Amino acid sequence: MADRIGITPRSWTRELHHGVLHLGKRWYVVSAEIGEDGHAEGVRLDGPYTDHDTAQNRALEMRSDRG
């Protein structure tokens, strides 16, 4: 297997993932489809949210909406 490239967690597989990201005093939900080669496609930021808990709750809602 080739070395993983990029910053995606090793646990992310070829499917849609949602996580929380902190940028400049604001919180966002980042969504992306991670391919088998570790590259992200269709990356999207939703937000900003005022705090981590609000962003985390939204990420959890997005996960449950798709399944």
C-alpha positions as CSV (number, residue, x, y, z in Angstrom):
1,M,0.0,0.0,0.0
2,A,1.3,3.5,-0.9
3,D,2.0,6.1,1.8
4,R,-1.0,8.1,2.7
5,I,-1.0,11.7,1.3
6,G,-2.8,14.6,2.9
7,I,-4.2,15.4,6.3
8,T,-7.2,13.1,6.4
9,P,-7.4,10.7,9.3
10,R,-6.4,7.1,8.5
11,S,-9.8,6.0,9.7
12,W,-11.6,7.9,7.0
13,T,-12.6,5.6,4.2
14,R,-14.2,6.1,0.8
15,E,-17.4,7.7,1.9
16,L,-18.8,11.0,3.1
17,H,-17.4,12.3,6.4
18,H,-18.3,15.3,8.6
19,G,-16.0,16.8,11.1
20,V,-15.5,20.0,13.1
21,L,-12.9,22.6,12.2
22,H,-11.8,25.8,14.1
23,L,-10.7,28.7,12.0
24,G,-10.1,32.2,13.3
25,K,-12.4,32.2,16.3
26,R,-15.2,30.5,14.5
27,W,-16.3,26.9,14.1
28,Y,-17.2,25.1,10.9
29,V,-18.5,21.7,9.8
30,V,-16.2,20.3,7.1
31,S,-17.7,17.6,4.8
32,A,-15.8,15.6,2.2
33,E,-15.8,12.4,0.4
34,I,-12.5,10.6,1.0
35,G,-11.3,8.3,-1.8
36,E,-9.5,5.1,-1.3
37,D,-6.3,6.9,-2.2
38,G,-6.8,9.3,0.7
39,H,-7.7,12.3,-1.5
40,A,-10.7,14.5,-0.5
41,E,-13.3,15.4,-3.1
42,G,-16.3,17.7,-2.8
43,V,-14.9,19.4,0.3
44,R,-17.5,21.8,1.8
45,L,-17.5,24.1,4.8
46,D,-20.8,24.9,6.6
47,G,-21.0,27.6,9.2
48,P,-19.7,29.6,10.9
49,Y,-21.0,28.4,14.2
50,T,-20.5,30.3,17.5
51,D,-19.0,27.4,19.5
52,H,-17.7,23.9,19.2
53,D,-20.8,22.2,20.7
54,T,-23.1,23.8,18.1
55,A,-20.8,22.8,15.2
56,Q,-20.4,19.3,16.6
57,N,-24.2,18.9,17.0
58,R,-24.6,20.0,13.4
59,A,-22.0,17.5,12.2
60,L,-23.9,14.7,14.0
61,E,-27.1,15.8,12.4
62,M,-25.5,15.7,9.0
63,R,-24.2,12.2,9.7
64,S,-27.6,10.9,10.7
65,D,-29.4,12.7,7.8
66,R,-27.5,10.7,5.2
67,G,-28.1,7.3,6.8
